[in-house]
Amino acid sequence: VASKGSFYVLRMLGGVHACSAGLSAQIFVHIAYEPYFEGGTRGERSVFGLFNVPVSWYPWVLLVLFQLMIPNASLLGHLSGLLVGLALGAVPLFGTVAHLT
């Protein structure tokens, strides 16, 4: 009942057809940051078990594939998550903070 009521309120306000970015941006942060966390960007990753790509290309290949498979997916959300993950990998904030304490 509550969800039905909230749907009608959103419909009256015009928010039913709005786009939102969800957890996928955070997942792209982890995908892009994980090679740096593991200690290196060398090696290969399997893309859906079909072919291998270098670890540094893996997030970019996923970004393109997801956009091709799901055209209505949030490209801006995925791209921003990817860039944040790369920035975290390039500037190791967690290691720096650990050495300061």
C-alpha positions in Angstrom: 0.0 0.0 0.0 2.8 2.4 0.9 4.7 1.7 -2.3 1.5 2.3 -4.4 0.9 5.6 -2.6 4.4 6.7 -3.2 4.1 5.8 -6.8 1.1 8.1 -7.2 2.8 10.9 -5.4 5.9 10.6 -7.7 3.5 10.4 -10.7 1.8 13.6 -9.6 5.2 15.3 -9.2 6.4 14.1 -12.5 9.2 12.0 -11.0 8.2 8.6 -12.4 10.2 9.0 -15.6 13.3 10.4 -13.9 16.6 8.7 -14.3 18.7 7.7 -11.3 22.1 6.2 -10.8 22.4 3.5 -8.3 24.9 1.0 -7.0 26.6 0.4 -10.4 28.7 3.6 -10.0 30.1 2.2 -6.8 30.7 -1.1 -8.4 32.8 0.6 -11.1 34.8 2.3 -8.4 35.7 -1.1 -7.0 36.4 -2.6 -10.4 38.8 0.3 -11.3 40.5 0.5 -7.9 40.9 -3.3 -7.2 44.1 -3.8 -9.4 45.8 -1.0 -7.4 44.6 -2.5 -4.1 45.9 -5.9 -5.1 49.4 -4.5 -5.8 49.7 -4.0 -9.5 48.1 -3.5 -12.8 49.8 -6.3 -14.6 48.1 -9.5 -15.7 44.9 -10.2 -17.5 41.2 -10.5 -16.7 38.5 -12.6 -18.3 35.5 -10.8 -19.7 32.5 -13.0 -19.1 34.7 -16.0 -19.8 34.9 -15.1 -23.5 38.2 -13.4 -23.9 41.0 -11.9 -21.8 42.1 -8.3 -21.6 44.9 -6.5 -19.7 43.9 -5.5 -16.2 44.3 -1.8 -17.0 41.8 -2.1 -19.9 39.2 -4.2 -18.0 37.1 -1.4 -16.5 37.0 0.4 -19.9 36.0 -2.8 -21.7 33.2 -3.4 -19.2 32.0 0.2 -19.6 31.7 -0.2 -23.3 30.1 -3.7 -23.1 27.6 -2.6 -20.5 26.6 0.4 -22.6 26.2 -1.8 -25.7 24.2 -4.4 -23.8 22.1 -2.0 -21.8 21.7 1.2 -23.9 19.6 2.9 -21.2 22.2 2.4 -18.5 23.8 5.4 -16.9 26.9 6.1 -18.8 27.7 9.1 -16.8 27.3 7.2 -13.5 29.5 4.3 -14.7 32.1 6.7 -16.1 32.2 8.8 -13.0 32.6 5.6 -10.8 35.4 4.4 -13.1 37.2 7.7 -12.9 36.9 7.9 -9.1 38.3 4.4 -8.9 41.3 5.3 -11.1 41.9 8.4 -9.0 41.9 6.4 -5.8 44.4 4.0 -7.4 46.7 6.9 -8.6 46.7 8.7 -5.3 46.9 6.1 -2.5 45.0 8.0 0.2 44.6 5.1 2.5 48.3 4.2 2.7 49.1 7.9 3.2 46.7 8.2 6.1 47.9 5.0 7.7 51.5 6.3 7.6 50.5 9.6 9.2 49.0 8.0 12.3 
